[in-house]
Amino acid sequence: MTRPRTIASTLAVSAVLAMAAGPAGAQTVVTVWTEATDPGPAATMAAEFNALQDEIEVDVRQLAFADLVSQAMRAYATGTAPDIMAVDNPEHVLFAARGAFLDLTDLMARSEIIDPDLFYDGPRASLSWDGGIYGMPRGSNTIALYYNKDLFRAAGLDPEDPPSTWDELYAAAEALTDPEAGQFGLAFSAIGTEEGTFQFLPWLQMAGAGIDSLDSEGAVQALAFWQRILDDGLASRDTLIRGQWDSTATFNTGQAAMAISGPWELPRMSADADFDWGVTLMPTREEGGPRASALGDFNYAIFSTSEHPEAAFAFLEYYFSQSHRVWNEFGRLPPRRDADVSDANWPDAFETFTTQLRTARVRGPHPDWPQISKAIQDAIQSALTGQATAEEALTLAAEQVAPILAN
């Protein structure tokens, strides 16, 4: 498999750049808004792109993650939106359905660099709305099961045969839980935010359910399984209030023998986890059952109000040509099937997470995803705190979600 060619030579002859550059001597400025990271893929790629040519300058502005969507919506409403925005993938169609993002279908059809057919199904679905393609994945992430091989050995479990079904996961968590040592069998996040939804949806989907069948038998079984893990003391009650980062920290310190989390943990885990660890695929409900995982990370989109769509798209072309680098440099999975990452850091983990990405499903897509997610979060919290049974909590969630999906 060959590594994607760079756009460096293309820049000098691209008709797109020639049109985008404007009058002789003028430089087109393309603005990008992204969440605050240091230095981050947008800033890194923009600096490289700017150094390769002098027709276009990409100017990156970093905003707090919590403020990015609200500020971008206000900017679009007032005609001051940037050219490009990095948007969390479940919120992508929130903008696209409102006409805020440019349909890139025609630009991609003419491009010699970007081929949307190379995107994995989950990332592509997150870009799609009403038959159009409204962006490009910046990178992808998903979740899998980390496990402490040393603790497996101490508990008489085979570290080379991690749990592959829900029953096996429960049995392993039970064997690995040691209250006297302050050690729990499993760490995950059921916090009442998007992170909780992100972690729960794969269980729902592996049970044959979805957001349109929250009150189904499979959905109830998935939430009841989580409830059983907590009620039996195999995971900390802090599971209800901890995000993924803090939850996985308990794994790194040996306070949890297994943890459900993503590839963003690998640098910290490699530095902090003073034990032999591995990562394996999410356990399925039963042997040979359907796999699922959550789709995370951001997309890039061009605003429909951009005065420089061709120049903005040229930057996206450059980024796409370099997407084989995002694993080693930024801890993200390349969202394209043909990326050559033969030099991948943590090669076993890369293979596991890439396999999970093939079955990772977008949250939605739906322009009112935040409302749907809130109903799911409330159901999780209600059931896991004992305020309702799993069936009662999900029946209420289904009643709240049904009219949203019907619109």
Backbone hydrogen bonds, N-H to C=O, Kabsch-Sander energy under -0.5 kcal/mol:
donor,donor_aa,acceptor,acceptor_aa,energy
11,L,7,I,-2.3
12,A,8,A,-0.7
13,V,9,S,-0.6
13,V,10,T,-1.0
14,S,10,T,-1.7
18,A,14,S,-1.8
19,M,15,A,-2.2
20,A,16,V,-2.3
21,A,17,L,-2.1
22,G,19,M,-0.6
26,A,23,P,-2.4
28,T,55,E,-2.5
30,V,28,T,-0.6
30,V,57,E,-3.0
31,T,29,V,-0.5
32,V,59,D,-2.7
33,W,84,I,-2.3
34,T,61,R,-2.2
36,A,63,L,-2.0
44,T,40,G,-2.1
45,M,41,P,-2.7
46,A,42,A,-2.4
47,A,43,A,-2.1
48,E,44,T,-1.7
49,F,45,M,-2.8
50,N,46,A,-2.8
51,A,47,A,-1.5
52,L,48,E,-1.2
52,L,49,F,-0.5
53,Q,49,F,-0.8
57,E,28,T,-3.1
59,D,30,V,-3.1
59,D,57,E,-0.6
60,V,58,V,-0.6
61,R,32,V,-3.3
63,L,34,T,-2.9
67,D,64,A,-1.4
68,L,64,A,-1.1
68,L,65,F,-0.8
69,V,65,F,-0.5
71,Q,67,D,-2.6
72,A,68,L,-2.2
73,M,69,V,-2.6
74,R,70,S,-2.1
75,A,71,Q,-2.4
76,Y,72,A,-2.5
77,A,73,M,-2.2
78,T,74,R,-1.7
79,G,76,Y,-1.0
80,T,75,A,-3.1
81,A,75,A,-0.7
83,D,31,T,-0.8
84,I,31,T,-2.4
85,M,301,A,-2.5
86,A,33,W,-2.5
87,V,85,M,-0.6
87,V,299,N,-2.7
89,N,297,D,-2.2
91,E,88,D,-2.1
92,H,89,N,-1.2
95,F,91,E,-0.9
95,F,92,H,-1.0
96,A,92,H,-2.1
97,A,93,V,-2.7
98,R,95,F,-1.0
99,G,96,A,-1.6
100,A,95,F,-2.2
102,L,302,I,-3.4
104,L,102,L,-0.6
104,L,133,I,-3.3
108,M,104,L,-2.9
109,A,105,T,-2.0
110,R,106,D,-1.6
111,S,107,L,-1.0
115,D,113,I,-0.5
118,L,115,D,-2.2
119,F,116,P,-1.4
120,Y,335,P,-2.3
124,R,120,Y,-2.4
125,A,121,D,-2.5
126,S,122,G,-1.7
127,L,123,P,-0.8
127,L,124,R,-1.1
128,S,124,R,-0.8
128,S,125,A,-0.7
129,W,132,G,-1.8
132,G,129,W,-2.3
134,Y,127,L,-2.7
134,Y,132,G,-0.6
136,M,300,Y,-2.5
138,R,298,F,-2.1
139,G,298,F,-1.0
140,S,333,L,-1.9
141,N,296,G,-1.4
144,A,261,S,-2.5
145,L,280,T,-2.8
146,Y,144,A,-0.6
146,Y,259,A,-3.2
147,Y,278,G,-2.5
148,N,257,A,-2.6
149,K,147,Y,-0.8
149,K,276,D,-2.0
150,D,276,D,-1.1
152,F,148,N,-1.9
153,R,149,K,-2.3
154,A,150,D,-2.2
155,A,151,L,-1.7
156,G,153,R,-1.6
157,L,152,F,-3.2
161,D,158,D,-1.8
166,W,284,T,-1.5
169,L,165,T,-2.4
170,Y,166,W,-2.7
171,A,167,D,-2.5
172,A,168,E,-2.6
173,A,169,L,-2.8
174,E,170,Y,-2.5
175,A,171,A,-2.2
176,L,172,A,-1.9
177,T,173,A,-0.8
177,T,174,E,-0.6
178,D,183,Q,-2.9
181,A,178,D,-0.9
182,G,178,D,-0.5
182,G,179,P,-1.1
183,Q,178,D,-2.4
184,F,182,G,-0.5
184,F,255,Q,-3.1
185,G,234,L,-0.7
186,L,234,L,-2.1
187,A,258,M,-1.5
190,A,188,F,-0.5
190,A,239,T,-2.7
191,I,242,R,-0.6
192,G,240,L,-0.6
193,T,191,I,-1.9
196,G,193,T,-0.9
197,T,193,T,-1.5
198,F,194,E,-2.8
199,Q,195,E,-2.0
200,F,196,G,-1.8
201,L,197,T,-2.5
203,W,200,F,-0.9
204,L,200,F,-1.8
205,Q,201,L,-2.8
206,M,202,P,-2.8
207,A,203,W,-1.1
208,G,205,Q,-1.8
209,A,204,L,-2.3
213,S,210,G,-2.0
216,S,213,S,-1.7
220,V,216,S,-2.1
221,Q,217,E,-2.3
222,A,218,G,-2.1
223,L,219,A,-2.2
224,A,220,V,-2.7
225,F,221,Q,-1.8
226,W,222,A,-1.7
227,Q,223,L,-2.5
228,R,224,A,-2.4
229,I,225,F,-2.2
230,L,226,W,-2.0
231,D,227,Q,-3.1
232,D,228,R,-2.2
233,G,230,L,-1.8
234,L,229,I,-2.3
235,A,229,I,-0.7
239,T,236,S,-1.9
240,L,237,R,-1.8
241,I,238,D,-1.8
242,R,238,D,-1.6
247,S,243,G,-2.4
248,T,244,Q,-2.6
249,A,245,W,-1.1
250,T,246,D,-0.8
250,T,247,S,-1.0
251,F,247,S,-0.6
251,F,248,T,-0.6
252,N,248,T,-1.9
253,T,249,A,-1.4
254,G,251,F,-1.5
255,Q,250,T,-2.1
256,A,250,T,-1.2
257,A,184,F,-2.3
259,A,146,Y,-2.1
260,I,187,A,-2.4
261,S,144,A,-1.7
261,S,259,A,-0.7
265,E,262,G,-1.6
266,L,263,P,-1.7
269,M,265,E,-3.1
270,S,266,L,-2.8
271,A,267,P,-1.4
272,D,268,R,-3.1
273,A,269,M,-2.4
274,D,252,N,-0.5
274,D,272,D,-1.0
275,F,273,A,-1.4
277,W,275,F,-0.5
278,G,147,Y,-2.3
280,T,145,L,-2.9
284,T,164,S,-2.3
289,G,286,E,-2.6
293,S,359,T,-1.0
295,L,361,R,-1.3
296,G,141,N,-2.9
296,G,294,A,-0.6
299,N,87,V,-2.7
300,Y,136,M,-3.6
301,A,85,M,-2.1
303,F,83,D,-2.2
304,S,100,A,-2.9
306,S,303,F,-1.8
312,A,308,H,-2.6
313,F,309,P,-2.4
314,A,310,E,-1.8
315,F,311,A,-1.4
316,L,312,A,-1.7
317,E,313,F,-2.3
318,Y,314,A,-1.9
319,Y,315,F,-2.5
320,F,316,L,-2.7
321,S,317,E,-2.1
322,Q,318,Y,-0.9
322,Q,319,Y,-1.0
323,S,320,F,-1.4
325,R,322,Q,-2.2
326,V,323,S,-1.0
329,E,325,R,-2.3
330,F,326,V,-1.5
331,G,327,W,-1.4
332,R,326,V,-2.1
333,L,140,S,-3.7
337,R,118,L,-3.0
339,A,336,R,-1.1
341,V,339,A,-0.9
344,A,341,V,-1.7
350,F,346,W,-2.6
351,E,347,P,-2.2
352,T,348,D,-2.2
353,F,349,A,-2.9
354,T,350,F,-2.4
355,T,351,E,-2.1
356,Q,352,T,-2.2
357,L,353,F,-2.2
358,R,354,T,-1.2
359,T,356,Q,-1.5
360,A,357,L,-1.1
361,R,293,S,-2.1
364,G,362,V,-1.1
369,W,366,H,-1.7
371,Q,368,D,-1.0
372,I,368,D,-1.5
373,S,369,W,-3.1
374,K,370,P,-1.9
375,A,371,Q,-1.7
376,I,372,I,-1.7
377,Q,373,S,-2.8
378,D,374,K,-2.5
379,A,375,A,-1.7
380,I,376,I,-2.4
381,Q,377,Q,-2.6
382,S,378,D,-2.6
383,A,379,A,-2.4
384,L,380,I,-2.7
385,T,381,Q,-1.5
386,G,383,A,-1.2
387,Q,382,S,-1.8
388,A,382,S,-1.3
393,A,389,T,-2.8
394,L,390,A,-2.2
395,T,391,E,-2.0
396,L,392,E,-1.9
397,A,393,A,-1.9
398,A,394,L,-2.6
399,E,395,T,-1.9
400,Q,396,L,-1.8
401,V,397,A,-2.3
402,A,398,A,-2.3
404,I,401,V,-0.6
405,L,401,V,-2.3
406,A,402,A,-1.7
407,N,403,P,-0.8
407,N,404,I,-0.6
